[in-house]
Amino acid sequence: VQATTAEKLADLWDVYIRRDGAYYQGGSSPIGQPTGYPSITLNRFGKGKAVYIAGDIFGSYTVRNNWNLKNMFGNLVDMVIPETLISIDAPGNVEVVLKKQEDRTMVHLINHFGERSFNNTIAYTENIIPIYDIGVRVKVPTPPSSVILMPENQALNWEASVDGSISIVVPKLDIHSIVVIE
């Protein structure tokens, strides 16, 4: 694919081929020759933005644990959606899911630390390693009357910001906790 209206963010390079014609099979392959095509583009259309990525970065991240792709993808999301509804200050193995339910906002925090993959398809947990003092910042329509950590049933302190968000610190996350904001 050639970029016509999109901005090229990165070039696409061929894989490195050894002198004997075989592909290099090392853990971190050197780059081959430039292809002349983009590997990542950013296109603006109306009020929106779209990113194109040549290749399966999710598969590469999952199968090969190519950790730098997670950072790259996060940067691309930030480029397309600069104002987020939620952010957390936690290790990368904490999953966050924001849900609305009637008149409350729920922030699910899931600790994947200690999980191991079996054949890259099934994750299982051998040890639960808790994570402490997770910072959560979430946009809310109005200041809450209560912020409760469930299932611990623990009231949490919060601070309001001028941008309509509140900041919370979750003291401990074992496997799964929910911050309920009402």
N, C-alpha and C positions, 0 to 999 in steps of 0.2 A: 504494500500500500504506500503510495506517495502522498505526502502531505500537500494539500492544495490551499485550503483555508485555515488549516491548523498550524499552531506553533510547535516546532519540533523541540522536544525537551531532552531527548537522548537519541544517539545513533544506534543502529542495529549492526552488530559485528558477527561475522561467521565464526563457527567453532574452529579451534586450532586443530589442524591435521598434521600428524607427524610426517617425517620424510618417507616413511614406508607406506603412506596413504591411509593409515589407521587414525581414528579419533583419539585424541589425548584423553586418558581415563583418570587423571589425577583429581584430587579433591577440589582444587582451585585452578581450573584450566586457564592458561594464558589465552588472550584474545587472538583471533585470526585476523582476517582482512575486513575492512569496512565493506558493507553491502551497498551503501548508497541509499538505504531506506531508514526511516525512523523506527525506533523501538518504543518510544513513548511520545504521544502528541497531546496537546491541549487545544480544544476547539471551543470557541465562544459562539453561542447562537442565542440571539435575543437576550434575555436576562440570565440565561443558564450557561454552564460550562460542562464539557464532557472530556474525559481522558480516555485515550486508546492506548493499550499496552499490547505489544506483539509478544505473545507467549503466555504460557500458563504459570503465572507467578504463584498462585495459590497451591497448585500441585507441587511446584518446586519447594515452596515453604514447608508443606506438609510432609512430603516424601524425603526431602534432603535436609530439612531443618535449616534452610537458608535464611537465617535470622535477619540479615540486612534487608530482605524483601519486605518484611513487616514494617520496618522504619520507612522505606521508600513508599510503600502503599499509604501509610499514615500521612506522610508529607503530601502525597497527591490528593488525598481526601481533604486535608486542610486547605489546599490550593483551590479546590472546587467548592467546598463548603466552609468558608472562613468563620462563620458564627455557628458554634455548636450548641446544642441544648444541654449537653452534659460532658464533663471531663472528670477524670480521676487521676490522682497521684498515687500510683501503685505499680508494682512490677508488671511486666507484660503478660504474665500468666493469670492475671485477674480479668475475668470477662465481666463486662457491664452491660445490662439490658435495661432500658428505660421503658416503663409501661404507664399508661393512663388507665385508671379504673374509676369510673364515676367522678367523684369530687376529690380524688386523691392521686398523687404521683407516687409510683413505686420504682425504686432503683434496686435491681437485683445484682448482687455481687457474687460471682462464682469463682472459687479458688481452684485453679487447675494445677497448682504447684504440687509436684510429687506424682503426677500422672505419667504413666509410661505407655508407649504405643506397642501394640501387638500386631505385627504385619501391616503397620501403617493404616489400619482400619478400625481397630477397637482400642479405646483408651481404658486403662484400669488404674486404680490408685493403690499403691502399696503403702505409702505413708502420708498422713495428713500433716502438712507443715503450715501452721497458722501464719497469717500476715497481719501485722499490727499497724495502726495509725494510718489508715487509708483516707486520703483527702478526697472529698467528693464535692463538685461544684455543679449545680443543676439550676436551669431556668425554671421559674415557677410563675404562674399568672398573678398570684397575690401572696403576700407574706403568710406563711403557714401558722396554724394554731398549735400544731404539734408535729414533732419529728421523732418517730419511734423506730428502733432497730428490732426487726423480727427475725426469727422466732424468739430471740432473747428477751423481748418485751422491755427494752431499755430505752429510756428517753435520751435523746441526743441534743446537745446544744447546737445552735446554728447562728450564722451571721449573715445579714442581708448585704447585698452590694447594690450600687446605683443602677447597674445594668439589668436588674430584675432577677438575678440569680441569688442562691443561698449557698453558703459553704458549710460543710459538715465534716467531722472527722469520725470515721468508724474505728473504734478502738481495737477490734480484733475480728478477723474473718477466718473461720475454720474451713467449712466447705461451701456453704451457701447462706447468705443473709440478705434481708430485704430492708431497705430504708423506706419507711412509709411516711410520706409527707402529706399532711391534711391541713 
